[in-house]
Amino acid sequence: MAIMSGRTRTIALLIACAFGGLLVLLANACTARRARERAQPQSPPYLLTDQDDRFLEDLSHRSFQFFWEQADPATGIIRDRARTDGSPSESARDVGSIAAVGFGLSGLCIAAERGWLPRASVVDRARATLQFFAVRMNHQNGWFFHFVNLRTGAREWQSELSSIDTALLLGGVLTVRRCFEDDPGVVRAADTIYRRVDFQWMLAGHPGVLSHGWKPESGFLQGRWDHYCELMILYLLGIGSPTHPLPAASWRAWSRPVMTFQGYTFVSAGDPLFVHQYSHAWVDFRGRRESQAPYVDWFENSVAATRAHKAFCLSLSTEFPGYTDTVWGITASDSQKGYVAWGGPPRHHAIDGSVVPAAAGGSLMFTPEITLPALREMHRTFGDRIYARYSFADAFHPATGWVDPDVIGIDLGITLLSAENLRTGRVWTWFMKNPEIAIALDRARLAAGP
């Protein structure tokens, strides 16, 4: 072993210190750069014109009217659907959707802030809804049935205890908890509803992947939330639960398949466009990037998915000339042959040239530069044939003239919340004030950088 002189040791030490300091500086620079990448959305801000804002105000107000008028005032349960003129749909006269209630509760906050109704009336409705769900609504381990009776809350259509629809309901519950935080009745009932949801029970024996739901006749459904879709809000609510939390590892327990279409690369399992929208109605993912490969920025992922979807629709324009640069969009909706979970890319076999306004509406918060012109063009071209009491009909066919006689609550809801997030970001602000969500984002390692 060679023995160094004092001078040699000193020089070696200085070199090592300098090299080590350089490494620290480089590491700090990289950390700072990654933090800036996480904290700053890549999409530039979109400046709304006065005409844009007037259109969005009318669209939003009409959409909200569905949730106000189609709710039972005593229970707060909201119809799954209604006719475009406001009359009950014969197929669902007394059937409510718990997911629609989640959107509707959030809509109450928007209505109060925008002065569409007296604040006291809105808070009364929110409190009555939450108290019914907290005290009288049928549930199992805190989970609710997908479809329920408007008047009683009893199970309808032999539906399942739905994990995802309960999560969408909770999105609204936690939104009003913070928007109306000066009302003790609202806060207490919201706390009760969220705290009793047993997320661990819904794992159904799996270490980290949640079941789609449960039926009293047959037990847990076979399907699991095991690949990217609308599941993100469900997992974050579970990871942040103050009473029955999911393990933090459950965030990485579902797969993230990557697809590329016409130059757009994004995480997708080929599901309809709504899966890229629903979680974002409440969770503000802007500037948050996954800490592990593929290091997804989920907000930008939905931006890419929306742009790819428009390109996909235009790729079908030879077959369906009704799809144009400003009239496009397909997501799960009604069709002339019934309800279809269609979309793309890739192409769903049932696509027939129909347009679903909620496809563009739900992505207003991501890509207003392409979605807002699309909605305004639909309104300008087709007018009151497709745009009535509750804004857009659920679907229409530009070539055949078919117009869906119904509107659907969840489609109006995602449009309403997305429009408000574009205009003010208020829904994001209210929801993100819940401390459980900050905890969940931290545990999932999605916290934004400084």
N, C-alpha and C positions, 0 to 999 in steps of 0.2 A: 504494500500500500504506500503510495507516495505521500510525503509529508510536506504541506504547504508552509511557506514562510508567513510571518505576520502580515507583510505587505500583500502577499498573494491572497491570503484569506480575506483581507480587507477589500481588495479589488473584486474578488469573487462575490463577497457579500453585497457590495454595491451593485454589481451587475444583477444579482438575484433580486435585490430589492427593486431595482429599476424595472426589471422584467415583470416582477410580480405586480408592481404598480401599474404597468402598462396593461397587464391582464385585467386588473380590477377596473381600470378606466374603460377598457373595451367591453367588459361585462356590464358595467353600469350604463354605457352608451346603448348596448343592445337591449338591456332591460327597459331603459327609457323609451327607446324606439318602439318596442313591443307594446309598452303601456300606451304610447300615443296612438298606435294603430288600433288598440282596443277601444280607446276613449273617443276616437273621432270617426264618425260614420263616413264612409267613402262617397255616398251619394250626395251631390250638392243640394242645398236647400231649394225649394220650389216656391216662387213668389206668386201668390194668388192675385188675380185681377179682381176688380169689383164685380165683374160679371161672374167670375168663378165663385166668389163668395156668396153672391145672391143665389146662384144655383144650388150650392151646397147647403145653404140655410133652408131653402125650400125642400130639398131632398131629405135633409136630416129631420126637419120638423114633421114632414109627412110620414117618414119611417117611424118616428117616435109615436105618432098617433096610434099606430097599430098596437103598441105595447100598453098604451093607456086605455084604449077603448076595448081591446080584446082580452083584458084581464078581468077576472072576478074580483070586485073590490074587497070582498071579505077575506079571500084566501091569497090573493095576489097571483094565482096561477094564470098563465097566459096561454091562449089557444095556440096550438101548433101551427094553424093556418087559418085564413079567412078569405072571403071573396075580395076582389079588388075594390068593390064598392063599399066594403065594410060589413056586409052581411055575413053570417056564419057559413062556413063551408059545410056542405051536407056530409062530407066524408069524415069530418072531425068537429062536429058541432059542440060537443062537450068534452073534447080531448085537449088537454094541455101538455106542453113540453117543458120539462125542467130546464133544458138548455135555453129556451126562449125566455124563461124567467131570469136567468143570469144576464142575458143581454138587456132585458127590460129593466132590471134593477140599475144597471149602469146607465141606461137611458134616462132614468129618473134624475140622476146627477146632472146629466147634460141639460135636461129640461129646466131644472132649478137654476143652473148657471146662466142659461140663455133667456130666462124669463118667459118661457112658453106657458107656464102655469105658476100659480102662487107657490112659493117655497113651502109654506105650511102644508098645503095639500099634497105636495110631492113627498115630503117627509112622512106624513101620515100614511101614505100608500106604502112607502118603503118599510115603515115600522110594522104595519099590519101584515105585510108579506113575510117579513123575517119572523115575526112572532108565530105565524101559522106554521112555518117550516120548523121552527124551533120546538114547538109544543104539540101541535096536532097532526102534523104530516107523518104519514106512514114511512118508516125507514127501517133499514137493517144495518146495524153497526155504523150508522151515520150516512149510509148510501141510499140514494133515492131511485125509484123506478123512473125509467125513461119517459114514458107517457102516463099521465094521470088524469083523473076526473077533475074538471074545472072547478066543481063546487065542493067536492069532498076530499080530493087528494088521493082517492083510491086508485089502485093500479088499473090501467087500461091496456087493451090489445095484447094481453099476456106478455107485456114487455118485461125486459130484464132490469134488475138493479144495474144501472149503467155507470161505470166508473168515469168515462169521459164526460158524460152529460152532467154528472154530479160536479165534476171539476169546472165545467162551464158555468154552472149555477154558482159555485163558490167564487168564480171570478167576479160576478156581480155582488155577491154577499160581502166580499172584502172591499170592493170599490165603495159601496155605500157606507161601510163601517168607517172609512176615512173621510169620505165626502161629507157625511152627516155626523161627524164625531162629537158634535156638541149635544147630540140626542142620546141620553143614556139607554133608552129602550132599544134603539137601533144597535148600539154597540154591544149590549148584553146579548141580544138575540143572535147577532152575527157571531159573537164569540162561541155561543152554545153550538151553533150549526157547524162551525169549522172544527172546534175542539173534539167533537164526538166522532168525527169521521175516522174510522179505523183503517188506515192505509195498509197496515201490516196484514190485516185479515184478507184484503183484496189481493195480496201476493199469492194466496191459495197454495201455499207450500213451496213456492219458488223463492230463491234467495233474493231476487232483485227485480223481476219482471212482473208487472201487474196484469191481472186478468181483465178481459173486456167487461165482465160483469157476472151476475149470479141470478139464477131463477129458483124460486121455491120448489118447483117440480123436479128439477134436475141438477141443481147445484151450480158450481162455477162453469162458465162458458169455456169452451176449449181455446178460443182465440185469446192471444195475449198481445199486449202493447210492446212488441219486440223489434220494431223497426221505425225509423223516422216517419212521423206524420203529425197530426194535431196533438200528440201526446205530451208536448213539453210542459204545458201548464199543469197537467195532471201530476207529472213527476216532481215539479218544483213545489207544488202544494204539499205533496207527500214528504219530500225531503225537509221542508220547513215546518212540518206539523209540530206543534208544541206538546202533543199528547201521544201520538202514534206514528212517529216519524219513520220514513223509509231510510235505509242505509244510503249514505252518499254515493256508494258504488252503483246504485240503481240508475244513476244518470248515465253511466257508461255501459249499462247492461243491454241497451237496445242498439241495433245496428244503424249505420249511416251510409247507405248505398249512394254512390255518386253516379250521376248521369250527365251526358253532354248532348246538347241539341243546338245545331246551327251556331256553334261557337260559345254557347252559354253552358258553363259547367256548374252544377249545384247538387246538393244532397236531395235525393228524391227516390221514392220507391215506385214512381209512376202513378201516384194517387191524384185525385182531383185537386184543383188549385186551392180549395178551401183549407187543405191541411197546412198550407204555408201561411195561412192568415189567422186562424182562430187563437192560437196562443199569443200572438202579437197584439191582439185586441186589448189585452191587459198588461202583459209583461213587456217592458221596454228593453228590448235586446240591443238597441243601438249602441255600437261601440264595444260590444262584449264578444270576445272570441274564446273558443274552446282552448283549454290548456294542453290538450293532447291532439295528435293527428286524428282527423285531417284539419284541425285548427279552424273550425268553421266559425264565421261571423254570421249568426243566424238571421240578422236583419238583412244583410247583403245577400244571403242565400235566398230569401224571399223576393228580393229585388230581381235577382237573376231568374228565379222560377217564373215570375210574372212576365218578364221580357221574353223568356223562352216560350211561354204559353201564347203570347201574342204572335210570335213568329210561327208557332205551330198552327194557330188558326189561319194565318195567311197562307201557310203551305197547303191548306185545304181549299183555297179560294177558287181554284179551277173547278173543283167538284161542287163547291157551294159558293156561288158568286156573292151571296149575302154577306160573307166575311170580307171585310175591307179594312183599310188602315185605321178606321175610326168606328167600326162596328164589329166587335169580336168579343169572345169570352165564353167559356164553357166550364161549368163546375157542377157538382151534384145538385140536381134540381128536378122539377117536374118536366115531363115531355108529353108529346101527344099520346104516348103509349104508357104513361105512368111515371113514377119516380125512378130516376136513373142516376147512379153515381158515376157519371161520365166526366171526361176531361182529357188531359194530355199535355205534353207528350208522355208516353207513346199514345197512339190513337186508341180510343175506346171503340169497340165494335158498333155501339149504338148511335154514334154521332151522326146526325141527320141534317145539319145546317142550322139548328136552333141556336139562339143566343141567350145567355143567362147574365143579366146585368150585374148580379152580385159577384161575378168573377172579377170584373173591373172594380166594382164598388168596394169589395173587401181588400183590394190592393191599393186603394187611394193613398194609404199611409206609406207605401213603398215607392210607387212609381206614378206620381200624379201627372207627370209630363205625358204619359200615354193613357192612363186610366180616366182622368178627368175629361179630356177631349172625347174619349169614347162614350162616356155617359152623356155628355152634353149633345153629342151628335145623335145618339139614340133618341134623346128627348126631342131634339129639333126635327128629326126626320119622321118619327112615328107618333109623336105627340100624345094626345090623350087616348090613343088606341092601346098604348102600353103603360101610360103614366097617369095614375088616378089618385084616389084618396090616400093610399099608403105608399106613394111613389111608384116605382116600377113593378109591373107584374113579374112573377117569378121567372118566366121564360117566354120567348116568342120566336117565331120563325120569319125572318125577313122576306123570304121568297114565297111561302105559301100563305102568309097572312095569319097563321095561327097565333093566338095569344092565350097564354095560360089564364084561366078565370080566377086563379088564386094567387095570393102572396103567402110566403112561408116565413115564420118568425125568425128563424136563425139566419136566413138570408138577408132580411131587412136589418137584423141586429148587427151582423158583421159590417154591413155597409154604413150603418149609423156610427158605430164605434170607430171604424177606420177613418171616416170623414172627420170626426172630432179630433182624432189624434193628428191628422194632417193639419187641421186648422189651429189647434191650440195645444195638443199633447195632454189634455186634461185627464183623460181616462188613464193614461200611463202614470200621470202624476199621482192621482188618487190611489191607484192600486199599488204602486211602488212604495207608498208611505207605510205599508204594512210591514212591521219588522220581520215577520216570518219569511217574507219574500227575500229580503236582504240576506237573511240567514241561509236560505236555500241556495241563492246564487253564489254565496261564498263557499258553501259545502260542495256545490257542483263545480267550483273553480271557474265561475263565469263572471266574477266581479270585475268591474271596469278598472282600468289603471288610473293612477293619479293625474 
